[in-house]
C-alpha cells in the first residue's frame, strides 16, 4: 500500500457505465485526482459535480494521467479507446500504467499489452465481479493478471474499488479467472430460475421455500439475492444479460481452445440468446426466470 503521506497518482477513468460510474466515484472519494471521459458525455456530469475533471476524448483524459483505467463493454471498445482515433495509448505519458477492468478475451489482453510496451506503458488486466451492488459499496472481487511490479503499483487503486484483490499470474490470467466466474454465474442463476419455476408450478409457499433453502446445501449468492425478485418478476439491474452472454461466449471459446465441452453453459447461452432476441438484453441476468414463464 502507498504510504499515507505520499500523493495519490492521477487517474483517468474511461467508461462510466453501471460498474464504471460507482468505481470512479469511489476513487474520487478516496482522494485520487480524477479525470473522466465517456462516449455518452452526459454520464460524466455527476462525477464532475463531485469534483472530477472532464475530458473531451480518451487522449485528452490520458494526457496528464499516471494511471489509466478502462471499464468498457467489450474488446472492440478497449481496442478503440486505446488505439483508435484520439486513442489514449499515444497520449498517456511514458511510464504510465493501464488497468483494464473490462472483461475481454485473454489473448486480446495479451495483445494490448504487447502494443503498449513499445510506448513505455504497462497493462494490468483486472476484470471484476460483484455487480453494481459491489461496485457501489467498493466490495468487488478483482481478478488480476500482470507483472508483479505493475500489480503492486496498482494495488492502492484496486483496493479502493474492491474488497478482495487476487493476483493470479501474468497478463490474461485475470481474464481467464473471469471466464471461470461467468460459467459459475450462468449455472447458478439458471439453476435458481429453474428451482423457483418448479416451486411455483407445485404451488409451494415460495418465500418460505427460499428462506429455508438459503441455509442449506443449495444456498448461493444467486438464491439469497435474486430468487425473491425472480419470484416477483422484478429484475433490478446488477449485470446486464447481454453483457453476461458476451462474457459467456468468451468462456466457451476458452473451453473449446483446451478441448473441453461445457454443455450446461452452452445451454444457458442459448437461453440467453432467446431472451435477448425477445428484447431483454438490458435486463439483469436474473431475467433467465422469464424463460420459464413464457
N, C-alpha and C positions, 0 to 999 in steps of 0.2 A: 504493500500500500504506500501511496505517496504521503510524505510527512505533512503534518497539518500546517507547517509554516511555508511550504513550497506552493507556488502559484499553480492553480489547475490549468491544464493545457486548453488552448482554444479549440473549439469543436464546431464543425459544420455538420448539420444533420439534414439529410436529403431523403424525403419520403415520409409524409405526415398523414398516414392512414390510420386505421383502427389501432394498430400497435405503435406506429412511429410517433404519433402525437403524444400519448402519455409517456412514452420513453423519453422523448425530448423534453417534456415538461419536468420530469424527474431530474434530468441532467441540469436544467436551468435552476431548479430549486436547490440543487446541491452546490451551486456556485460556479459551474463550468461556464466560461464565456461562450455564448452560443449564437451561431448564425444558422438560419433555416431557409430551406427552399423546397417548394413542392410544385409539381406541374400545374395543379389547380391552386392558384395563388391564394385564394380565399382561406385555404387551410392554414396558412401562415399567421393569420390575424390574431388568434388567441395567444399564440406564443409571443408575437410581437408586443401585444398588450401587456404581457408578463415580463418583458424586458429583453427578449431575443432580438437580434438584428435580422433583417430580411435581405435576401439576395435575389437578383432577377434571373439567375441561371446557376447551374451546377458549378461552372467555372468561377463565377463571382463568389459563390459560397466558399469554395475551396481555397481561394487565393490567399487568405490570411489564416488558414486553419493549420493546426498541428495534427489534429486527428479528424478524419472524415468518416462519418457514419452513414451507412445506407440501410434503409428498411423499405424495400421495393417489392413489387408483386411477383416478379419472375426474372429469369436470367436475361431475357431480352432487354428488360428495363435496366438491369445492372450494367450490361454492355453499353447501352445508350448513354446512361448518366456518366459513366466513367470515360468512355472513349468516343462518343458521338460528337456532333457539333456542339460547341460550348460545353464539352465534357470536363469533368472535374479533374481527371488524372493529369492533364497537361498543366493545370493551374496550381495544383497542390505543391507547396514548396518541397524541395528535396529533403529527405529525412522524414517526410510525413507518413502517417500510418492510416490505412483504410480498415475500418471494422465493418464487415458486411453482415448485418442482421437478417438479410433476406434468406429465403430458402430457395436454393438453386442446385443444379446438378453438381456433384463433387468435382467432376472433370472440368466444369466451367469455372469453379472456384480456383482450381489449379491454373487454368489458362489465364485468368485475370491476374493472378499473382505473377505469372511469368511475364506478362505485358507491363506490369507495374515496376518490376525490379530494375530494368534499364533506366527508368526515370528516377531512381533513388528512393523508391517508395516500397512499403511492405504492406501485406494484407493479412488480416486475421478473419477467418470465417467463423461467424458466431450466431447461427440461427437460434431462435428462442422458442420455447413452448410455455404455455400457461395462459394463453388467450388474453383478451382485453382486460379481464379482471386482474391477471398477474401483471400486465403492463402498467395499469393504473397504480397498483399497490407497490410496484417495484420488487415483486417477488417471482419474476420469471425464472425459469431454468435456462441457463445459457450454455450452449453446446459448442465448444471451441476447438478450432484447428488452427495451427500456425506455429511459427518458430517460438521457442521458449522466451527469448528476449522480447519479442513483439507482444506476446501474451502478457508478460509481466508488465510491460508498458501500458497495455490496455486495461489492466485489472481494476484500477480505481473507477474507471468508467463502467466496466462490466458489472462491478459490484454495486453500482448505483442503480442499474436497471434490473438486476437480478438478485435473487436470494441465494441461488445455487449456481456457481460457475465452475464448470468442469472442463479441463484441457485434455482432449483425447489423443492428440498426436499432431502430425503435420497438416498442412493445408488440405482441406477437403474432409478431414476426419469429423469435424463438426457437422458437416452436411450429411455424412454417412449415418451418424447417430440420429440426426433429424429424420432421415428416411425410416429408421427403425421405429422412432417415435410415432410417425404418421401411420405405420402399419398397425401399431397398438391402438391408436385413436380410431382407426377405421373399424377394427374388430370390436372394441369396447362400446362405441356408440351404436353400431349396428346391433350388437347383442342386447343392449339396453332397450333399443327400439323394438326388437322382436319380443323381448320378455314383457314389456309394457303392453304391447299389442295383444299378446296371448292372454295376459291377465284381464284386460278389458273385455275380450271376447268371452272369457269364462265368467264375467260378471263379478269379479272379486272387488273388495274394497281397496282400491289400488294405492291410496296414500298410506294405508296401514301396511300393505304389502311392501311398498317401497321402504318405509322406515324399518320394517323387520329385516329386510334383506341387506340393508346397508351395513348392519353389524355382523353379517356372516361372511362366508367364503366368497359369495358373489359380489361383495362390496367393491366399489370402484369410484373414481372421481366422477365418471360419467353418470353413474347411478345416483350418487349423492347430489350432484349439482345440476343435472339436466333431466332426470327422469320426471320430476314433478312438473316441469314446464312442458315436457313432451306430452304428458297426460292432459294438460290444459290446452294443447295445441298452440303453445306460445314458444317462440324460438328467439330469445334475446341474444343479440349478436355477440358472440365471443370470438368466432372464427368462421369466415365465410365458407360455405360449401364449395364454391368454385375454386377457392384457394386450396382447400384440402384436396380436392380432386387433382389439381396441378401437382401438389406435393406427393400424392399417392402415385401418380404417374412416374415421378422421379424414382420413388421407391421400387416400383415394379420393374423399371428399367435396370436399376441396380441389381435386383434379384436375378433378372434374366442374364445379366453380364457374368454372374458367377454360377449359372446353371441351376438356379433354384426356382421352383414353382411356388407361387403364393396364391392358392386357389381362393381362400377367404377374402383376401384383399382384392383379387380380380373381381369377385362377385360384388363387393361393396363399391368398387369403381364403376361397375355397370349400373348399380342402383343410383349412384350419384349422377351419372351421365343422364339417366332418365329424368331425375328431378331437376337438373339444370335445364334440360330441354323443355321442361314444363314451367320454367320461369322462376325457379327457386335458388338460383346460383348465389344470390346475395343474402340468402337466409343463413342462419347459423347451421353448422354441420349437424346439429341435433335434429334438424328437419328431416333426417333419414326416417323419422317416425311417419312422415307424410306418406311414404311409400306403402305403409301397411294400412293407411286409412283411405286410400284412393277408392 
